[in-house]
């Protein structure tokens, strides 16, 4: 497929409504307390049936030295570094509880430390944590795994990157958001270009296979020109990929955002202009649009996976490992085991007693029925590859597509008329003008959204 994109301002304005990001289907809104530890254990046991799937591990490290006002993550802002020791000791116990459920022959092909700020913990703790993971699960020793970590350049020392490479990491994402000093002050994230690019250069010298940079547009005091300047600086150092997220201002839900002055935010029209300029700059620089805020160089593994049809999407974003069972560790982590999703408790006050009592701290989740699995397959194909092979879906799921999705087929006609997609009896193709709006196409197949239109999500653009 051609990874191209067309910015149609009129189309975007008409379709820019709220909708899920589809890091899972069903989305987290459908998780319920009827799915508990016992249910999770049952799915984990079933997942050991042959052929054995590889594993993906996610470790949530929630601590941050300072709070960024735009942040919507589950984090604990603190200056007290001693809080990490009890948290990690409980992570180690959870590792043991989780590893007992999974066949030891299952290889960890994907590992990710997220946060919060994973590099908030000390170097000794980084070594110890990786050692505990290795003790409980089968890590790859030949550098073929996709082992990644989120980096705040402000939380690194001169030898941090070398240490991370030594203990097994080979990919990283660098948080930047914006280099403009006025924007940085407004969101409480003061971070110099020198700090950032020194970490990126060190990662390259140490042999990291991929470096991604995270940016956010729609922050206070941003303009098309100011954000363009930040992009120029990023493009000059040519990271392998970029994640450029739309800032969703939801101060009633995320308390730190209440410290952002709403009148300082760019207008909706300005945000669209920023987006248009960003797409132009990145594509002119040789980046391809992967989807959902992600851009990558043509030889990056995400771009290659999209072209060969193996790209996948999960709670960490786009992934090249669709065949893994994902085990989430730590507070608020989400797992995908077998045909289920589940989430750990969200606070330390809940997490510690659960672990100390020998419980896997799942507090909600959902098991997928046959219709969920069918719709998930469709949404995943569309959001990852911008195309759907109808004949293949009919064969795999033993359905008559147009009969099963009679309502959806009618609704797709309007999207086709508006130029978002092209459809016939054999396939659905998202057109270049519809790729920024792929969430709208996916929403057509979301039965839960159809049943309850009052659910709250961020806007698609």
Secondary structure, DSSP 8 states (H G I E B T S, - for coil): --------HHHHHHH--B----SSSS-GGG-BTTS-HHHHHHHHHHTTSSS---EEEEEEE-EESS--TT--S--EE-S-TTHHHHHHHHHHHHHHHHHTTS-TT-EEEEEEEEES-GGGS-HHHHHHHHHHHHHHSEE-SSS-SEEEEEE-GGG--TTHHHHHHHTT--EEEEEEE---HHHHHHHT----HHHHHHHHHHHHHTT-SEEEEEEEES-BT--HHHHHHHHHHHHHHT-SEEEEEE----TTT-GGGGGS-GGGB--HHHHHHHHHHHHHHHHHTTEEEEETTEEEETTSHHHHHHHHT--EEETTEEES-TT-EEEEESTT-EEE-SSEEEEE-SSHHHHHHHHHTT---EEEEEE--HHHHHHHHHHHHHHHHSEEEHHHHHHHHT--HHHHTHHHHHHHHHHHHTTSEEE-SSEEEE-GGGGGGHHHHHHTT-HHHHH-TT----B--
